[in-house]
Amino acid sequence: MSKAAIIGGGVIGGGWAARFLLNGWDVAVFDPDPEAARKLGEVLDNARRALPMLYDRVMPGEGRLTLVGSIEEAVQGADYIQESVPEVLALKHRVYGEIEAAAPDAPLGSSTSGFKPSELREGLATGARVFVAHPFNPVYLLPLIEVVPGEGADAAVIARATDILTSIGLYPLEVRKEIDAHIADRFLEAVWREALWLIRDGIATTAEIDDAIRYGFGLRWAQMGLFETYRIAGGEGGMAHFIEQFGPCLSWPWTKLMDVPELTPELIDMIGAQSDAQSGHLSIRELERLRDTNLIAMMRALRGQGSAAGALVAAHEATLPKSLSDREAVPMVTVRRVIPVDWTDYNGHMNESRYGQIWSDGTDEVLRAFGSGPENVESGSSFFTVQSNTAYRAEAMAGDRVRCETRVEEVSGKKLRVMHRMIRESDEVLLAEGDQVLLHVDMATRRSAPPPPEMAARMAEMAARHGEDRP
Ligand SMILES: NC(=O)c1ccc[n+]([C@@H]2O[C@H](COP(=O)([O-])OP(=O)(O)OC[C@H]3O[C@@H](n4cnc5c(N)ncnc54)[C@H](O)[C@@H]3O)[C@@H](O)[C@H]2O)c1
């Protein structure tokens, strides 16, 4: 079992702790705030609900979480250390001094939004293992980590850290040169400054600015970013044409990017009041839940296209074990997963179309045992479903961890009948039963045909075994 030490357990440290914990790491957190356990618990509650829903496989069992009384205790035996204390350089230096005394070897990442690695390393004997690992809130869902090694970093430590971050579903983006505020926050600051001007000059409210982002370019950015989007905007002339057409605008007085509006009490009050009018009807916890639900739905949609953050989700999922029972087991456990938010409907429970997906995935697992799974379609042999019935026994809700147990009920000639039971793992309640009839198909003719003799023998053997133990 690997161990992560999290120093500072606020918004960001809590997110790091959750990310490691839910990926099976033991986690020790040090935070002197007497409220630390409560704050950490709230982030963990959000993370436990959200992160497992991203995947079509179950995540590994949670590691062990301990809230410890000192930095020394936290970093003892740690394979990775992440510092997320407030953005005050002197405080970060003090913390690194204590870490250095107790654990001089483990990779030490800092969540700093603005400091450069050369600043973080000042005065440290083991500074070469310190680097920036800048995450994005919520750390348990968003994959980007800006890794800034800077000059003088230990390349082997950076490589080790990068492997660790990738293994917990993150996307370490190595920043070639150290720079204040790294890459992403520089964009965000430019956009934020411009938004503050638009409010101050009475041109747009907070709600109108958010609409301008979420109904337009925000959607484009999430799937292609800036340059791929602009390449398309250039039409057949591509990027060069785009720059020719719009580049000159950059020096027109369209933007005020370099100036900062004075943050007077009046301006702050105005922004606060507009924000209250826009979002004050929801608590921060409700907003977090809405944000997490939307992020999951978006990433799962992108996953279906193999694009952007969705491609990362698929790649990480491929490293998670399927945790199904072996083919000799009766019944076979053919699916283990969490019901995601995008599978539920207006009643809050799983939409009936999704039961078909569970039955289909369960049947594929049985077909794999016959040598006729999705991977074997080239062999010219396949099964088509001709009938599927579902009995709904209890509500399945988003976040429920379920397993599907499957029995081969009947095998005769071209016909295969399987029975599924979907069970909620937290209390073993039966949620639904599925009854499917399939016919073996010769893919050359796409007509039903008896399975090849070897496959027929395997099917008959499994049907006999499953029949012996039928309740
Ligand atoms: N909030 C964000 O959106 C965000 C995003 C990316 C990076 N960051 C960076 O993450 C770091 C933490 O930011 P945050 O937003 O989580 O702040 P926060 O105030 O929510 O959390 C900081 C935590 O550190 C604890 N702390 C204070 N002194 C400590 C010490 N000596 N040892 C251990 N813990 C101590 C505090 O009790 C607090 O719980 C900062 O460097 C910030 O720049 C923040």
The ligand as an SDF file (V2000), in Angstrom:
LIG
                    3D

 44 48  0  0  0  0  0  0  0  0999 V2000
   -8.3270   27.5240   -3.8170 N   0  0  0  0  0  0  0  0  0  0  0  0
   -7.9690   27.2720   -5.0620 C   0  0  0  0  0  0  0  0  0  0  0  0
   -8.7910   27.3330   -5.9810 O   0  0  0  0  0  0  0  0  0  0  0  0
   -6.5490   26.8590   -5.3650 C   0  0  0  0  0  0  0  0  0  0  0  0
   -6.2920   26.2400   -6.5950 C   0  0  0  0  0  0  0  0  0  0  0  0
   -5.0250   25.7490   -6.8700 C   0  0  0  0  0  0  0  0  0  0  0  0
   -4.0010   25.9460   -5.9470 C   0  0  0  0  0  0  0  0  0  0  0  0
   -4.2510   26.5840   -4.7590 N   0  0  0  0  0  0  0  0  0  0  0  0
   -3.1320   26.7130   -3.7960 C   0  0  0  0  0  0  0  0  0  0  0  0
   -3.3070   25.7220   -2.7860 O   0  0  0  0  0  0  0  0  0  0  0  0
   -2.7510   26.2030   -1.5520 C   0  0  0  0  0  0  0  0  0  0  0  0
   -3.8110   26.0970   -0.4760 C   0  0  0  0  0  0  0  0  0  0  0  0
   -4.9370   26.8360   -0.8550 O   0  0  0  0  0  0  0  0  0  0  0  0
   -6.4120   26.5390   -0.2880 P   0  0  0  0  0  0  0  0  0  0  0  0
   -7.3340   27.2470   -1.2020 O   0  0  0  0  0  0  0  0  0  0  0  0
   -6.5900   25.0950   -0.0470 O   0  0  0  0  0  0  0  0  0  0  0  0
   -6.3840   27.2900    1.0990 O   0  0  0  0  0  0  0  0  0  0  0  0
   -7.2210   26.9720    2.4350 P   0  0  0  0  0  0  0  0  0  0  0  0
   -7.1280   28.1870    3.2620 O   0  0  0  0  0  0  0  0  0  0  0  0
   -8.5670   26.4200    2.0890 O   0  0  0  0  0  0  0  0  0  0  0  0
   -6.3790   25.7990    3.1100 O   0  0  0  0  0  0  0  0  0  0  0  0
   -5.1150   25.9630    3.6890 C   0  0  0  0  0  0  0  0  0  0  0  0
   -5.0390   25.0170    4.8770 C   0  0  0  0  0  0  0  0  0  0  0  0
   -3.7050   25.0060    5.3790 O   0  0  0  0  0  0  0  0  0  0  0  0
   -3.7880   24.8950    6.7910 C   0  0  0  0  0  0  0  0  0  0  0  0
   -2.5250   25.3250    7.3930 N   0  0  0  0  0  0  0  0  0  0  0  0
   -2.1610   26.5550    7.8130 C   0  0  0  0  0  0  0  0  0  0  0  0
   -0.9010   26.4980    8.3260 N   0  0  0  0  0  0  0  0  0  0  0  0
   -0.4710   25.2150    8.2300 C   0  0  0  0  0  0  0  0  0  0  0  0
    0.7130   24.5250    8.5920 C   0  0  0  0  0  0  0  0  0  0  0  0
    1.7340   25.1520    9.1580 N   0  0  0  0  0  0  0  0  0  0  0  0
    0.8030   23.2080    8.3400 N   0  0  0  0  0  0  0  0  0  0  0  0
   -0.2230   22.5370    7.7720 C   0  0  0  0  0  0  0  0  0  0  0  0
   -1.3880   23.1340    7.4120 N   0  0  0  0  0  0  0  0  0  0  0  0
   -1.5020   24.4660    7.6340 C   0  0  0  0  0  0  0  0  0  0  0  0
   -4.9770   25.7550    7.1610 C   0  0  0  0  0  0  0  0  0  0  0  0
   -5.4750   25.4000    8.4530 O   0  0  0  0  0  0  0  0  0  0  0  0
   -5.9490   25.4410    6.0280 C   0  0  0  0  0  0  0  0  0  0  0  0
   -6.8340   24.3710    6.3750 O   0  0  0  0  0  0  0  0  0  0  0  0
   -2.2590   27.6030   -1.8240 C   0  0  0  0  0  0  0  0  0  0  0  0
   -0.8890   27.5690   -2.1020 O   0  0  0  0  0  0  0  0  0  0  0  0
   -3.0380   28.0280   -3.0680 C   0  0  0  0  0  0  0  0  0  0  0  0
   -2.3600   28.9640   -3.8510 O   0  0  0  0  0  0  0  0  0  0  0  0
   -5.5100   27.0280   -4.4460 C   0  0  0  0  0  0  0  0  0  0  0  0
  1  2  1  0
  2  3  2  0
  2  4  1  0
  4  5  1  0
  4 44  2  0
  5  6  2  0
  6  7  1  0
  7  8  2  0
  8  9  1  0
  8 44  1  0
  9 10  1  0
  9 42  1  0
 10 11  1  0
 11 12  1  0
 11 40  1  0
 12 13  1  0
 13 14  1  0
 14 15  2  0
 14 16  1  0
 14 17  1  0
 17 18  1  0
 18 19  2  0
 18 20  1  0
 18 21  1  0
 21 22  1  0
 22 23  1  0
 23 24  1  0
 23 38  1  0
 24 25  1  0
 25 26  1  0
 25 36  1  0
 26 27  1  0
 26 35  1  0
 27 28  2  0
 28 29  1  0
 29 30  1  0
 29 35  2  0
 30 31  1  0
 30 32  2  0
 32 33  1  0
 33 34  2  0
 34 35  1  0
 36 37  1  0
 36 38  1  0
 38 39  1  0
 40 41  1  0
 40 42  1  0
 42 43  1  0
M  CHG  2   8   1  16  -1
M  END
$$$$
